Amino acid sequence: MTNKSLSVILLTWNSEKDVEPCISSILEATKEIQTEIIVVDNGSQDNTLQLLDSFKGSVTLHPLPENKGVAPARNIGLKLSHNDVVWILDIDTIVNKEAAEGMFNYITEHDECGLCACKLTDVNGIPQESCRKLPWPKYKLMNILATRSSLPKGLSQWVNEKNEQQFYHKELSMESPFSVEYTIGACQMFRREILDEIGYLDEKIFYGPEDADFCQRIVRAGKEIVVLPQFRIIHHYNRASQKKLFSAATYRHVKGLIHYYVKQII
């Protein structure tokens, strides 16, 4: 085990049901790594802050008066952190020692890797589509169409075939590391030095696709985005933008996508 150190960055926002299982799993999983846990709270109105208070001494808490969004809040956590390796995690994850140490060892031993992640599954062990091709409009359209049960059978089959092209299902079913275009921000581990090279998360993106943008900039800097499917963690996947088609979260997500697309042509 390397003697380098790890900073875990968590965001909370009305996350009372996730605080205890997530942080407890991190504390257990990182016992053999010098670790700091930084929690940035995005203006929670439930019992999240009270629950976080029970971890005083184990976490550094930075509460915000309102929801600043994913990228701005994570950047606050990144700037508060000190250690050599950074692990961005969603609060609705439950991690384990094998995944934490496996990713930590990989990112510290492979200079060509700019960011790594592991397989994310639900509580039943079913893999999630956590690594993907970059979120170009054609894939976003296919995502929407694939959820429509009213499509004719022939069209539905065509949509599913096209939609499949953006995922890495075959690679996730194996046990060997593989490169991807991007992996979602629920679990991303990287060396701190990459921030000096490419900068922080794009704060003009409130909620998605700041993760894709970050990975894309890492690749443009000559590094790989690597998924380690031999390791896995549980992710409950509480995505706000999927709950309602016309909601504030969806609006902010679409606005972030437009900003991301504009960046590609200027």
ZAZATOR-577464 format. One record per residue (C-alpha): residue in three letters; x, y negated, z. Coordinates in steps of 0.05 Angstrom, whole numbers, padded with zeros to 5 digits, always signed. Last residue first. Layout:
alaXYZ;...
***
This chain:
ile-00323-00560-00593;ile-00357-00499-00621;gln-00350-00448-00565;lys-00363-00499-00510;val-00432-00512-00541;tyr-00449-00439-00530;tyr-00431-00442-00455;his-00471-00506-00445;ile-00531-00473-00479;leu-00522-00412-00434;gly-00520-00455-00372;lys-00585-00490-00392;val-00617-00422-00404;his-00596-00400-00333;arg-00621-00465-00303;tyr-00688-00456-00337;thr-00692-00384-00314;ala-00677-00403-00243;ala-00730-00458-00244;ser-00781-00409-00270;phe-00814-00388-00335;leu-00796-00316-00349;lys-00802-00297-00275;lys-00762-00248-00234;gln-00704-00239-00282;ser-00671-00306-00269;ala-00666-00292-00194;arg-00624-00229-00201;asn-00623-00188-00137;tyr-00578-00132-00162;his-00577-00083-00104;his-00504-00068-00118;ile-00471-00006-00089;ile-00397+00004-00102;arg-00358+00048-00149;phe-00287+00071-00164;gln-00268+00118-00220;pro-00301+00069-00268;leu-00242+00020-00262;val-00262-00038-00308;val-00207-00082-00338;ile-00209-00153-00364;glu-00142-00162-00399;lys-00094-00221-00400;gly-00070-00265-00457;ala-00095-00333-00434;arg-00153-00325-00483;val-00172-00263-00444;ile-00174-00302-00378;arg-00215-00357-00411;gln-00266-00305-00434;cys-00270-00275-00364;phe-00286-00343-00334;asp-00338-00359-00388;ala-00371-00291-00378;asp-00376-00302-00302;glu-00402-00373-00310;pro-00458-00346-00352;gly-00498-00353-00309;tyr-00527-00396-00253;phe-00510-00470-00245;ile-00462-00475-00304;lys-00433-00545-00306;glu-00388-00522-00250;asp-00344-00480-00297;leu-00307-00432-00252;tyr-00236-00452-00233;gly-00175-00465-00276;ile-00141-00425-00330;glu-00068-00419-00307;asp-00069-00442-00235;leu-00132-00400-00225;ile-00096-00339-00254;glu-00044-00346-00199;arg-00096-00325-00147;arg-00094-00253-00172;phe-00160-00224-00193;met-00219-00184-00168;gln-00290-00190-00195;cys-00353-00158-00167;ala-00422-00190-00173;gly-00392-00239-00224;ile-00411-00195-00283;thr-00357-00163-00325;tyr-00331-00191-00390;glu-00301-00172-00458;val-00282-00103-00433;ser-00218-00063-00424;phe-00218+00009-00398;pro-00194+00046-00336;ser-00205+00122-00338;glu-00259+00162-00302;met-00313+00170-00354;ser-00387+00152-00354;leu-00371+00078-00354;glu-00334+00086-00420;lys-00395+00116-00453;his-00443+00063-00427;tyr-00400+00003-00447;phe-00455-00047-00465;gln-00466-00097-00521;gln-00478-00046-00576;glu-00537-00014-00538;asn-00580-00074-00555;lys-00576-00058-00629;glu-00598+00014-00618;asn-00653-00008-00569;val-00679-00060-00619;trp-00681-00008-00675;gln-00719+00041-00632;ser-00769-00013-00611;leu-00779-00033-00684;gly-00796+00039-00703;lys-00842+00049-00643;pro-00881-00016-00652;leu-00865-00067-00597;ser-00915-00074-00540;ser-00867-00048-00487;arg-00826-00112-00489;thr-00763-00105-00445;ala-00718-00090-00505;leu-00741-00153-00540;ile-00712-00198-00484;asn-00645-00162-00481;met-00642-00161-00558;leu-00650-00237-00559;lys-00595-00245-00507;tyr-00551-00200-00549;lys-00562-00239-00612;pro-00550-00305-00574;trp-00479-00285-00554;pro-00470-00261-00482;leu-00398-00235-00488;lys-00396-00159-00493;arg-00414-00124-00429;cys-00394-00098-00361;ser-00445-00093-00305;glu-00496-00050-00341;gln-00513-00013-00277;pro-00495+00058-00260;ile-00546+00102-00224;gly-00517+00124-00157;asn-00584+00127-00121;val-00569+00063-00082;asp-00558+00026-00147;thr-00490+00029-00181;leu-00433-00018-00198;lys-00370+00011-00230;cys-00306-00025-00213;ala-00277-00093-00229;cys-00211-00121-00253;leu-00185-00189-00273;gly-00122-00214-00307;cys-00092-00146-00321;glu-00026-00148-00359;asp+00011-00155-00293;his-00013-00087-00270;glu+00009-00069-00199;thr-00027-00122-00158;ile-00092-00116-00197;tyr-00091-00040-00193;asn-00074-00036-00119;phe-00130-00083-00100;met-00179-00048-00146;gly-00165+00020-00114;glu-00161-00008-00044;ala-00230-00040-00047;ala-00261+00017-00086;glu-00235+00072-00041;lys-00250+00034+00023;asn-00323+00022+00008;val-00369-00035-00014;ile-00442-00052-00003;thr-00465-00107-00049;asp-00523-00156-00043;ile-00477-00212-00019;asp-00446-00215-00088;leu-00370-00207-00089;ile-00311-00249-00114;trp-00247-00215-00092;val-00185-00259-00092;val-00113-00234-00088;asp-00054-00274-00061;asn-00089-00303+00000;his-00108-00374+00019;ser-00183-00386+00010;leu-00217-00453+00019;lys-00209-00471-00054;leu-00239-00406-00076;gly-00298-00414-00029;ile-00313-00484-00055;asn-00306-00457-00126;arg-00358-00404-00108;ala-00406-00458-00088;pro-00397-00498-00152;ala-00402-00435-00196;val-00463-00404-00163;gly-00509-00463-00154;lys-00507-00523-00107;asn-00566-00498-00065;glu-00574-00549-00009;pro-00541-00574+00056;leu-00480-00529+00046;pro-00453-00483+00100;his-00379-00463+00099;leu-00369-00401+00141;thr-00301-00368+00154;val-00312-00295+00172;ser-00288-00246+00225;gly-00284-00294+00283;lys-00358-00310+00280;phe-00393-00249+00251;ser-00455-00260+00294;asp-00459-00330+00266;leu-00472-00301+00198;leu-00537-00273+00224;gln-00558-00341+00250;leu-00539-00373+00183;thr-00580-00322+00143;asn-00643-00329+00186;asp-00684-00363+00131;gln-00676-00432+00100;ser-00609-00420+00066;gly-00573-00482+00039;asn-00523-00449-00008;asp-00481-00415+00044;val-00407-00407+00028;val-00377-00346+00062;ile-00302-00335+00065;ile-00275-00267+00086;glu-00200-00263+00101;thr-00161-00198+00090;gln-00094-00167+00106;ile-00108-00098+00076;glu-00113-00034+00117;lys-00180-00050+00149;thr-00208-00072+00082;ala-00266-00023+00073;glu-00292-00029+00145;leu-00294-00105+00145;ile-00324-00105+00075;ser-00379-00055+00095;ser-00397-00097+00155;ile-00401-00159+00112;cys-00449-00127+00062;pro-00494-00089+00111;glu-00501-00149+00158;val-00513-00204+00107;asp-00560-00169+00058;lys-00629-00175+00090;glu-00617-00247+00112;ser-00596-00271+00043;asn-00635-00336+00038;trp-00577-00362-00003;thr-00509-00332+00012;leu-00445-00334-00028;leu-00385-00289-00014;ile-00311-00298-00029;val-00263-00243-00004;ser-00190-00265+00003;leu-00138-00210+00000;ser-00065-00205+00021;lys-00002-00174-00006;asn+00033-00120+00034;thr+00026-00068-00020;met+00000+00000+00000;
***
